Amino acid sequence: MSIRLAVHVGPHKTGSTSVQRALVANRDRLVQAGVWYPPSLADAQFPDQHADIAGLLIKDGVDSVSDWILRTTREAAGLGCDTLLLSSENFRAPLIRRQLRKVLCRYRRRTGGDTRLLYVRRDPRALARSQVMARLDGELGFFFRERYDLRTWAADFFHQQRREERFFTSEGALFLCLETTPPHALAAHLLRLATDKDFPFVETARNNVTADRLAGPPAVMLAYGLRVMQKVVEGRAIVGNNAAKAVPLVGEPAAAGYRELLAAFEATLATAIESGFADAERETIWHYRWRLLRRHLQEVGRFW
């Protein structure tokens, strides 16, 4: 049996977590419909997705991942499935996606099976805003480095996102446009792209931890997130944890003050993203690369 290999590559903030949880919740029914969404590695950090498999492309290389996929393909065939589906936002990382291309080529050569890349496209301004909001409480370790303001970050994000979409377009990826909050049928839509079949029984639950946290009472916000918002509203550069501590919080802000602060932050964020995108539109790719190199050299220079 020829098994199709379909890989959902994200990106972040396009409902990927909700999709992955829906696939896990319906794993048995998907097998009956001919789709195998396999568990990741034993003791995987993110068991609902395949980030650890993507990480192996850097750690152990193409051979290790190709062998794992071939073993998993045999599992799919043993279950009577005709499609093997993998999902992780990490597959879209610049270094990993080039390795992924080699894996897909090797899979087609070894098995004769079809391969499909699945990419959820979202308005870049909304995507940039969501990625910043997700970092408000420092859940990814740090926000931005010193002297790296939102406008510059937005310009870099624009270039990186455009380059990423060009890469997956050149690889023949199938694109699905996400307009607003992930719809209940998002996972079903992706499954249809992967298999050309309908999956009405798969529903994507609304799962937006960041939005729920920001909509809650002030007490649920970490002090770091509030300090970051204060620094942005005041127009200063966004910095790491140590510098953020220099902005004191006197007591717990009242609910009204918190809402006002959040509204001011979102307005500032929207303006910065719009300005950064406009800068990127005017900037040539060579200017962008020189700017990145110059900033990296400045970062290195601070260590000496």
N, C-alpha and C positions, 0 to 999 in steps of 0.2 A: 504494500500500500504506500502511495506517495503522500507524505505528510507535509502540509503547508506550515511554514514557520512565520508567524506574525509577531511583530515587536512594537509595542506601544511605548513611545519615547517621551511622553510628557508634552510640554515642559511643566515646571512648577507653576502652581496657582491656576491650573486649568481643570480642576476637578479630578486630578489623578488619584488622590487618596480615596475619594469616594468611589471611583471606578474600581480600584483594586479591592476595596472591601466588598463591593457588590459581586465581583468575580469570585472571591473566596466564599462568600455566603451562598453562592449558587454553584459551587464547584461540582457537586454530584450531578445536578441537573444539566450542567454544561457538558459533562462527560456523556450523558445520554443523548445530547444534541450534537456530539461529535467534536467537542472542544476540550482540550486538556490544558488547564491553567495550573501548572505544577507548583508545589511548594518550593521555596528557595533552598539554599544550603542549610544543613543542620546548624542550629544555634544562630541563625541569621539575625542581624540586628533589626531588620525590617521584614518580618516573616510574610506579610501580605503582598510583598512585591519582590522584585529581583535585583535590588540595588547591589547585593553582594555578588551576583553574577557579573554585573557591570564592573564592579571593583576588581574582579579577577582579571579583566582585560588589561588592566594596568599592572596588577601584581604578578600574575602568572602568564599572561599573554594569550594569544589567539588559540593556541593548541589546547590549553586546558579548558577554555570555554567551549570550543568546538566539540571536544570529547563529551563534556557534560550535556550539551545540546543533543548530541547523537544518542546518548544513553536515555535522555528524557524523551526523545522521539520514539525510541523503542517502547518506552512505557506507554506513550500515547497510542501507538499501534496495538499494543496488547490490550488496551482499554477499548479498542474499536473506534478511536478518534481519528479524524482526518486533518485536524488543525492543532498545532502547538502554539499557545499564546503566552508571551512574556510581556512584563510591564515594569518599567522603572524610568523615572525622570532622569536618572543618572546616565542613561544611554545617550543622552543628547550632549553631554559634556564634550568640549572640543577634542581632547585627547582620546576619549573613549569612543566617540562616534566614528573616528577613522579606523579604529580596531574593529568596531562593529561591522563596518563595510566589508572587511576581510572575512569576518565570521560568516556573513551572509553569502559572500561569493563562494567560500569553501563549502558551505552547506549545499548550495545549488549544484556545485560540481560533484560532491560526494553522493548525494541522494537523488538528484534530479527533481527535488521538490521545489515548489514555488516559495518565494519569500515576500512579505509585505511589511512596510514600515507605516505606522499609524501615528499621526501628529495632530494634536488639537491646537488650532490657531485661535488666538484671542486678540482683540484690539490692543496694540502695543502700549497705549497710554494707560488703559485699565490694568494691563499686565504689570507695568512698571509700578503703578500705585499699589497693587496688591502685594508685590514683592517687598516694597518698603514697609507697608503696614504689618506684614508678617514678622518683621524684625524688630518691632517696637519694644518688645520685652526682652530682647537679647536672646531669643530662643535659638539662634544660629551662632551664638558665641560672641559676636561683636557686630557693630553696625557698620560704620565706615571709618577708615583711617583718618588721622589728622590731616587737615588741609585738603580734604576730598569732599567737596560740597555736593549738594543734591543736583545742581544744574550740570556739573561735570559728570556725575554718576549717570544722569539721564542720557547725556550724549553718548557715553560709553555703552549704556544698555541698548540704545537704538542701533548702534553699529553691530553689536554682538548679536542682537535678535535678528537683524536683517541678514547677517552672515549665516546664522544658524538655519533660517528658513531657506536660504539659497542652497545650502548644502543638502537639506532633505528633499528639496524640490528636484535637485540634480540626481538624487538617488531614487526618484520615482515614488516618494512617499505619498500616501493618501491622506488628505487634509480634511479635518472636520472643524467647522467654525463654531466657536462658543460665543454666544452673544452676551449672556448675563450669568446669573447664578447657575451652576450646573443643573440641567434639567433631569427629571427622573429617568429619562430614556438615554442619558449620555452613554452609559456602559453598553446598552443595547445597540446604540448607533455605532460604537466602536467595534462591537462584535460583528455587526453587519458588514462593516468595511473589511474586517478580517476574513469573513467566511462567505459573504454573499447570501446569508440566511438571516431570518428574523428571529429575535429572541424577546418576545413580549413579556416573558416571565421575569426578566432581569430588570430591576428598578434600582436607580442610583439614589441613595438617601442624601439629603442635604447634610453636608458635614463641613462647616466652615468654623474651625476653632478660633481663628484670629478674629473674625467678625463677631462671633458670640462673646469673646472676651472684651472686645472694645465696646460692645453694646451694654455691658454689665455695669454694676456700680463701681465707683472709683476704687474701692478697696481691693478689687480683683486685679487692678493694674499694678505691675511692679514699679517701684520707684524709678528704675532705670528708664522705662518707657516714657514716663512723664518728664524726666530730665531731658531726654532726647527731644521730645516735642518742644519743650521750652527753648532749647538751643536753636532749633529750626525756626520757630516763630520769631525769635530775636534776631534772626538773620546771620548767625554765626555758623562756622563749619561744624559738621557733625563729627564727633571724635569717639574714641574707645571708652571702655568702662572707667578707667582711672580719671580721665578728664571730665567725664560726665558727673562724677561725684562732686566736682567743684560747684555744681549748681544745687544749692540746698533746697530741701522741701521742708517748709515750716508747717508741721501738722499735716493732716489729711485734707486735701482740697475738697470743698463742697461739691455736690453733684452738679450744680449749675456752673461752677467754675471749671469743672472737669469738662463738661460738654462744650463750653466756650473755648477752652484750650484745644480740644480735639477738632472743633470746627476751624479754628485758626490754623492748626497744623495742616488739615486737609486742603485748605485754600492755598497755603504756602506750597504744599507738595504739588498740587495741580499746576501752579504757575511755574515752579522749578522744572517740572517734567516737560511742560510745553516749551519753555525756553531752551532746555537742553536738547530736545528733539529738533528745534529750529537750528540750533548750532550745528548739530550733526548733519542736517540736510545741506548746509553750506560747506561742510568740511570734506575735503578729499580723503580718500582712504590712506594716502601716504602721509597726510598731515595727522590723521588719527593715529597711525602707527608710530610716528615720530613723537607725538604727545605721550603715548603709552610708554615708549622707551625712556623719554625724559623723566617721567614720573617714577619709573622703576629705578632709574639711576639716582634720583633724589632719595628714594627709600633706602637704597643700599648705602648712600652717602651718610645717612644718619647713624648707621651702625659703626662708622669709622671715626 
